[in-house]
Amino acid sequence: MSAVAIPAGRGRVVKPFGLARAYLMTLRKRRGLFWTMAGMTIGVEAVVFTVLLILHAVNPAHHGPAGGVSNLGHGMFVLNLLGAVAASIAGASAGSDDLSAGVFRELVVTGRSRFVLFAARVPGGLAFLLPFTAIAYTVVAVVAATAHGSLPAPSVRLSAECGVWVIAEAAFYYVFGLGLGALTGSRAYSIGILLAWRLIIARIIAAIGFLGVFREIVPDVHFARLVPHGVSDTLREGPKVGVSLTAAIAVLLIWVAVWFGLGAWRTVTRDA
C-alpha cells in the first residue's frame, strides 16, 4: 500500500512520517550527539561487563560470574541512570536546537504546521535514541543469560520485561526533555534543570516521608513500581511508595502528555 500524502501548506506535499525521517537523518549527522549517546549507553555497559568478565576469568575465587539475575539488575541500574541522562540530553537538544541554530523561522515560513514540526521530533528523536538503549540493554541481557555460572540465570520473560522497562524510561525522559527544551528555548538551561531533577531533586522529594501522597508526583516513584519483580531487590529505583500498577502507568502517561503539550504550545505560540 502506498503512503498517503498530506498537505504541508503552500502547495507542498509530504508523506506521513517524512518530517520525522528527515529529523532522524539530521540527528544522525550530529557526530557529537551521536557519540555522546553511544558512550553513555553502549560504551558504559560494554566497559562494565568486559571488566566483570575479565575479573572472573582471572580470579574466579574472588570475583563472581558477570551474569545472572543480580548482575542483570546492576546493569539495568547503570543504564537506567546514564540512559535517562542521555535521553534527557537528546530531548533537550531536539526541543531547542532549531532556535539555537537560528533556523526556526526558516522552518515556519515553509508553511508547515508548527504543531506537526514539533510532533515530528517525537518519532524522529526516539528512532535515533532508542537503538542505543536497546543495544546497550542487549549487551547486559546476553551477558546475564550466558555468563551466569552458578548464579540463577534470568528467564526469557524476565529479560523481555526488563528490556521494556528500560526502553520505556528512556522514551519518557526523551519526551520530558523535548518539552522542556521547547519551553525554555535553551539546551543548556534545559539539560541543567533535567539533571538537577533526575539526579537530586526527584530523589529528595521521594525520600521525604512526611510529604505522603505528594511524593507520587515524582516519576521515579512510579518507575520503581513498574520494575520487574525478579530484579526489584537489585535495582532500587527510588523508595518504594505504595502505588497501584494502574496509578503508576496513569501518572507517567500524564507526565508525558503534559510535557508534550507544553512543548507543542510553546512551539505554536513562539514568535518566529
C-alpha positions as CSV (number, residue, x, y, z in Angstrom):
1,M,0.0,0.0,0.0
2,S,1.4,3.4,-1.0
3,A,1.8,6.1,1.6
4,V,-0.9,8.7,1.8
5,A,0.3,12.2,1.2
6,I,-0.8,15.1,3.3
7,P,-0.8,18.8,2.6
8,A,2.0,20.8,4.2
9,G,1.0,24.3,3.1
10,R,1.8,26.5,0.1
11,G,1.1,23.6,-2.2
12,R,3.8,21.4,-0.7
13,V,3.1,17.7,-0.1
14,V,4.9,15.4,2.3
15,K,4.4,11.8,3.2
16,P,3.4,10.7,6.7
17,F,6.5,10.5,8.9
18,G,8.5,12.3,6.3
19,L,9.4,15.0,8.7
20,A,10.3,12.5,11.4
21,R,12.6,10.7,9.0
22,A,14.2,13.9,8.0
23,Y,14.8,14.8,11.6
24,L,16.2,11.4,12.3
25,M,18.7,11.9,9.5
26,T,19.6,15.3,10.9
27,L,20.4,13.8,14.3
28,R,22.5,11.0,12.9
29,K,24.7,13.6,11.2
30,R,25.4,15.3,14.6
31,R,28.6,13.4,15.5
32,G,28.9,15.0,18.9
33,L,25.4,14.0,20.0
34,F,25.8,10.6,18.3
35,W,29.0,9.7,20.2
36,T,27.6,11.1,23.5
37,M,24.6,8.8,23.2
38,A,26.7,5.8,22.2
39,G,29.2,6.4,25.0
40,M,26.6,6.9,27.8
41,T,24.7,3.7,26.8
42,I,26.6,1.1,24.8
43,G,30.1,2.2,25.8
44,V,29.5,2.2,29.5
45,E,27.8,-1.2,29.6
46,A,30.5,-2.7,27.3
47,V,33.2,-1.5,29.6
48,V,31.5,-2.6,32.8
49,F,30.7,-6.1,31.7
50,T,34.1,-6.6,29.9
51,V,35.8,-5.7,33.2
52,L,33.5,-8.2,35.1
53,L,34.2,-10.9,32.6
54,I,37.9,-10.4,32.8
55,L,37.9,-10.3,36.6
56,H,36.0,-13.5,36.9
57,A,38.3,-15.2,34.3
58,V,41.4,-14.1,36.1
59,N,40.3,-14.8,39.7
60,P,37.0,-16.7,39.9
61,A,37.6,-17.4,43.6
62,H,37.3,-13.7,44.5
63,H,35.1,-12.4,41.6
64,G,31.8,-14.0,40.8
65,P,30.3,-14.5,37.4
66,A,29.5,-11.5,35.3
67,G,26.0,-12.7,34.6
68,G,22.9,-13.8,36.5
69,V,19.8,-12.1,37.7
70,S,21.6,-9.9,40.1
71,N,24.0,-8.5,37.5
72,L,21.1,-8.0,35.1
73,G,19.7,-5.7,37.8
74,H,23.1,-4.0,38.3
75,G,23.4,-3.4,34.5
76,M,19.9,-2.1,34.4
77,F,20.7,0.4,37.2
78,V,23.7,1.8,35.3
79,L,21.7,2.0,32.0
80,N,18.7,3.4,33.9
81,L,20.8,6.2,35.4
82,L,23.0,7.1,32.4
83,G,20.4,6.2,29.8
84,A,17.9,8.6,31.4
85,V,20.6,11.3,31.3
86,A,21.4,10.6,27.7
87,A,17.7,10.7,26.8
88,S,17.3,14.0,28.6
89,I,20.2,15.5,26.7
90,A,18.8,14.2,23.4
91,G,15.3,15.5,24.2
92,A,16.5,18.9,25.3
93,S,18.6,19.2,22.2
94,A,15.7,18.2,20.0
95,G,13.4,20.8,21.6
96,S,15.8,23.8,21.4
97,D,18.3,23.3,18.6
98,D,16.2,25.0,15.9
99,L,16.1,28.1,18.0
100,S,19.8,27.9,19.0
101,A,20.8,27.4,15.3
102,G,18.5,30.3,14.1
103,V,16.6,28.1,11.7
104,F,13.2,28.1,13.4
105,R,11.9,30.9,11.3
106,E,13.0,29.1,8.1
107,L,11.0,26.1,9.1
108,V,8.0,28.2,10.0
109,V,7.9,30.0,6.6
110,T,7.7,26.7,4.7
111,G,4.0,26.8,5.6
112,R,4.0,23.5,7.6
113,S,2.1,23.4,10.8
114,R,4.1,24.3,13.8
115,F,2.5,21.5,15.8
116,V,3.5,19.0,13.1
117,L,7.0,20.4,13.1
118,F,7.2,19.8,16.9
119,A,5.4,16.4,16.9
120,A,7.8,15.0,14.3
121,R,10.6,15.3,16.8
122,V,9.0,12.5,19.0
123,P,9.2,9.6,16.5
124,G,12.3,11.1,14.8
125,G,14.2,11.5,18.1
126,L,13.1,8.2,19.6
127,A,14.2,6.4,16.4
128,F,17.6,8.0,17.0
129,L,17.8,7.4,20.7
130,L,16.2,4.0,21.4
131,P,18.6,1.9,19.3
132,F,21.4,3.0,21.5
133,T,19.4,2.0,24.6
134,A,18.3,-1.3,23.0
135,I,21.8,-2.3,22.0
136,A,23.2,-1.4,25.5
137,Y,20.5,-3.5,27.2
138,T,21.1,-6.4,24.8
139,V,24.7,-6.4,26.0
140,V,23.5,-6.6,29.6
141,A,20.9,-9.3,28.9
142,V,23.2,-11.5,26.8
143,V,25.9,-11.5,29.4
144,A,23.4,-12.1,32.2
145,A,22.0,-15.1,30.4
146,T,25.2,-16.7,29.2
147,A,27.8,-15.9,31.8
148,H,25.8,-16.7,34.9
149,G,27.9,-19.6,36.1
150,S,26.5,-20.9,39.3
151,L,24.1,-17.9,39.7
152,P,20.4,-18.0,38.8
153,A,20.0,-17.1,35.1
154,P,17.3,-14.7,34.1
155,S,14.3,-16.2,32.2
156,V,13.4,-15.0,28.7
157,R,10.3,-13.4,30.2
158,L,12.2,-11.5,32.8
159,S,14.8,-10.3,30.3
160,A,12.0,-9.1,28.0
161,E,10.2,-7.3,30.8
162,C,13.3,-5.6,31.9
163,G,14.0,-4.5,28.3
164,V,10.6,-3.0,28.0
165,W,11.1,-1.1,31.3
166,V,14.5,0.3,30.2
167,I,13.1,1.4,26.9
168,A,10.0,3.0,28.5
169,E,12.1,5.1,30.9
170,A,14.4,6.3,28.1
171,A,11.4,7.3,26.0
172,F,9.8,9.0,29.0
173,Y,12.9,11.2,29.7
174,Y,13.3,12.0,26.0
175,V,9.8,13.4,25.8
176,F,10.3,15.2,29.1
177,G,13.5,16.8,27.8
178,L,11.9,17.6,24.4
179,G,9.0,19.5,26.1
180,L,11.3,21.4,28.5
181,G,13.7,22.2,25.7
182,A,11.0,23.7,23.6
183,L,9.5,25.5,26.5
184,T,12.8,27.2,27.6
185,G,14.3,27.5,24.2
186,S,17.7,26.8,25.7
187,R,19.5,23.5,25.5
188,A,22.0,24.4,28.3
189,Y,19.3,25.5,30.8
190,S,17.1,22.5,30.0
191,I,19.9,20.0,30.4
192,G,20.8,21.6,33.7
193,I,17.2,21.5,35.0
194,L,16.8,17.9,33.9
195,L,20.0,16.7,35.5
196,A,19.2,18.5,38.8
197,W,15.7,17.0,38.7
198,R,16.7,13.5,37.8
199,L,19.8,13.1,40.0
200,I,18.9,15.2,43.0
201,I,15.5,16.9,43.4
202,A,13.3,14.0,42.5
203,R,15.2,11.6,44.8
204,I,15.0,14.1,47.7
205,I,11.2,14.6,47.3
206,A,10.6,10.9,47.0
207,A,12.6,10.2,50.2
208,I,10.7,12.7,52.4
209,G,8.2,10.6,54.1
210,F,6.0,13.3,55.6
211,L,5.1,14.5,52.2
212,G,2.9,11.5,51.9
213,V,0.8,11.3,48.8
214,F,2.6,14.3,47.3
215,R,5.6,12.0,46.7
216,E,3.5,10.4,44.0
217,I,4.1,13.3,41.6
218,V,7.7,12.0,41.2
219,P,8.1,9.8,38.1
220,D,10.8,7.7,39.8
221,V,8.3,6.5,42.3
222,H,6.1,5.1,39.5
223,F,9.0,3.6,37.6
224,A,10.0,1.9,40.9
225,R,6.5,0.4,41.0
226,L,6.9,-1.0,37.4
227,V,10.3,-2.6,38.0
228,P,10.0,-6.4,37.1
229,H,9.8,-8.4,40.3
230,G,12.9,-10.5,39.5
231,V,15.3,-7.6,39.8
232,S,13.3,-5.3,42.1
233,D,15.6,-6.1,45.1
234,T,18.8,-5.3,43.0
235,L,17.5,-2.3,41.0
236,R,16.5,0.2,43.6
237,E,14.9,3.0,41.6
238,G,13.9,5.3,44.3
239,P,12.0,4.5,47.5
240,K,9.1,2.1,47.5
241,V,6.0,4.2,47.8
242,G,2.7,2.3,47.8
243,V,1.1,3.0,44.4
244,S,-1.0,0.6,42.3
245,L,0.1,-0.5,38.9
246,T,-2.7,1.4,37.2
247,A,-1.9,4.6,39.0
248,A,1.8,4.3,38.1
249,I,1.1,3.9,34.4
250,A,-1.6,6.7,34.5
251,V,0.7,9.2,36.3
252,L,3.6,8.5,33.8
253,L,1.3,9.0,30.9
254,I,0.0,12.3,32.4
255,W,3.6,13.5,32.7
256,V,4.3,12.6,29.0
257,A,1.1,14.4,27.9
258,V,1.8,17.5,30.0
259,W,5.4,18.0,28.7
260,F,4.4,17.2,25.2
261,G,1.6,19.6,25.4
262,L,3.7,22.4,26.9
263,G,6.4,21.9,24.3
264,A,3.8,21.9,21.5
265,W,2.1,25.0,22.9
266,R,5.3,27.0,23.1
267,T,6.3,26.0,19.6
268,V,2.9,27.1,18.2
269,T,2.9,30.4,20.1
270,R,6.6,31.4,19.9
271,D,7.5,34.4,17.7
272,A,9.3,33.3,14.6
